[in-house]
Amino acid sequence: MGFKLDHWDYLTFLVIIAAGISILLILFWIAGLPGKIALSRRHPDAEAVKIMGYAGFLAVVPWINAFIWAFKPTDTVDIRRFPEEEARAMEKEIGRLQGESRSPDKDGRDSDSDNSG
């Protein structure tokens, strides 16, 4: 190359690599933001919002749509279930998406669910 690399050059390369990795991590966090918001707000379509947030990040417009969708008020009740069953099913789905594992009882209910009724 015609010149010798010293420790400052290697430090510069290390800082550039660290900056690139941190920028990628920040972009990944921003892409997942709509999904995290939807999960925290107990959105019934949280998984779809999460996927749309990641998939639509490069095109920007779908990511903005997912961000707005995460804040949309949801009063949706599935008419195939009673409201109490809908709430339990939604809690189970949110727990699955967040990575929580619950062991069902012998009657098929979650061990931490309310057994009254």
C-alpha positions as CSV (number, residue, x, y, z in Angstrom):
1,M,0.0,0.0,0.0
2,G,3.0,2.3,0.4
3,F,2.3,3.3,4.0
4,K,2.1,1.5,7.4
5,L,-1.1,1.2,9.4
6,D,-0.7,2.2,13.0
7,H,-3.0,1.8,16.0
8,W,-5.1,5.0,15.2
9,D,-6.0,3.5,11.8
10,Y,-7.2,0.3,13.5
11,L,-9.2,2.3,16.1
12,T,-10.8,4.2,13.2
13,F,-11.9,1.0,11.5
14,L,-13.3,-0.3,14.9
15,V,-15.3,2.9,15.4
16,I,-16.7,2.8,11.9
17,I,-17.8,-0.9,12.3
18,A,-19.3,-0.1,15.7
19,A,-21.2,2.9,14.3
20,G,-22.5,0.7,11.4
21,I,-23.7,-2.0,13.7
22,S,-25.4,0.5,16.1
23,I,-27.2,2.2,13.1
24,L,-28.5,-1.2,12.0
25,L,-29.7,-2.0,15.5
26,I,-31.5,1.3,15.7
27,L,-33.2,0.8,12.4
28,F,-34.2,-2.7,13.4
29,W,-35.7,-1.3,16.7
30,I,-37.7,1.4,14.7
31,A,-39.0,-1.3,12.3
32,G,-40.4,-3.3,15.2
33,L,-41.9,-0.4,17.0
34,P,-45.5,-0.8,15.5
35,G,-45.6,-4.4,16.6
36,K,-44.4,-3.5,20.1
37,I,-47.0,-0.8,20.4
38,A,-49.8,-3.2,19.1
39,L,-48.8,-5.9,21.7
40,S,-48.7,-3.4,24.6
41,R,-52.2,-2.1,23.6
42,R,-53.6,-5.7,23.3
43,H,-54.4,-5.2,19.6
44,P,-56.3,-8.3,18.2
45,D,-54.2,-8.0,15.0
46,A,-50.9,-7.5,16.8
47,E,-49.1,-10.2,14.8
48,A,-50.2,-8.6,11.4
49,V,-49.1,-5.2,12.6
50,K,-45.7,-6.6,13.7
51,I,-45.1,-8.3,10.3
52,M,-46.2,-5.3,8.4
53,G,-43.9,-3.1,10.5
54,Y,-40.8,-5.2,9.6
55,A,-41.8,-6.0,6.0
56,G,-42.9,-2.4,5.1
57,F,-39.9,-0.6,6.7
58,L,-37.9,-0.2,3.5
59,A,-40.9,1.1,1.5
60,V,-41.8,3.5,4.4
61,V,-45.5,3.9,3.5
62,P,-46.6,0.4,4.7
63,W,-44.5,1.0,7.9
64,I,-46.5,4.3,8.5
65,N,-49.7,2.4,7.9
66,A,-48.7,-0.3,10.5
67,F,-47.8,2.5,13.0
68,I,-51.2,4.1,12.6
69,W,-52.9,0.7,12.7
70,A,-51.1,-0.1,16.0
71,F,-52.9,2.9,17.6
72,K,-56.3,2.3,16.1
73,P,-58.9,1.7,18.8
74,T,-60.2,-1.9,18.7
75,D,-63.6,-2.8,20.0
76,T,-63.8,-6.0,17.9
77,V,-65.5,-8.9,19.4
78,D,-65.6,-12.2,17.6
79,I,-69.2,-13.3,17.5
80,R,-68.3,-16.9,17.5
81,R,-67.2,-16.6,21.1
82,F,-68.5,-15.1,24.3
83,P,-66.7,-11.9,25.4
84,E,-65.0,-13.6,28.3
85,E,-63.7,-16.4,26.0
86,E,-62.5,-13.7,23.5
87,A,-60.6,-11.9,26.2
88,R,-58.9,-15.2,27.3
89,A,-58.1,-16.1,23.7
90,M,-56.6,-12.6,23.1
91,E,-54.5,-12.8,26.3
92,K,-53.2,-16.3,25.2
93,E,-52.3,-15.0,21.7
94,I,-50.6,-11.9,23.1
95,G,-48.6,-14.1,25.5
96,R,-47.6,-16.4,22.7
97,L,-46.4,-13.4,20.6
98,Q,-44.4,-12.1,23.6
99,G,-42.8,-15.5,24.1
100,E,-44.5,-16.3,27.4
101,S,-45.2,-20.0,28.0
102,R,-48.2,-21.0,30.2
103,S,-49.0,-24.6,31.2
104,P,-52.6,-25.5,30.8
105,D,-54.5,-27.2,33.7
106,K,-56.1,-30.6,33.3
107,D,-59.4,-28.9,32.1
108,G,-57.5,-27.1,29.3
109,R,-57.4,-23.7,30.9
110,D,-54.3,-21.7,31.6
111,S,-52.9,-22.1,35.1
112,D,-52.9,-18.4,35.8
113,S,-56.4,-17.7,34.4
114,D,-59.4,-17.0,36.5
115,N,-61.4,-20.2,37.0
116,S,-64.6,-18.5,38.3
117,G,-67.8,-18.8,36.2
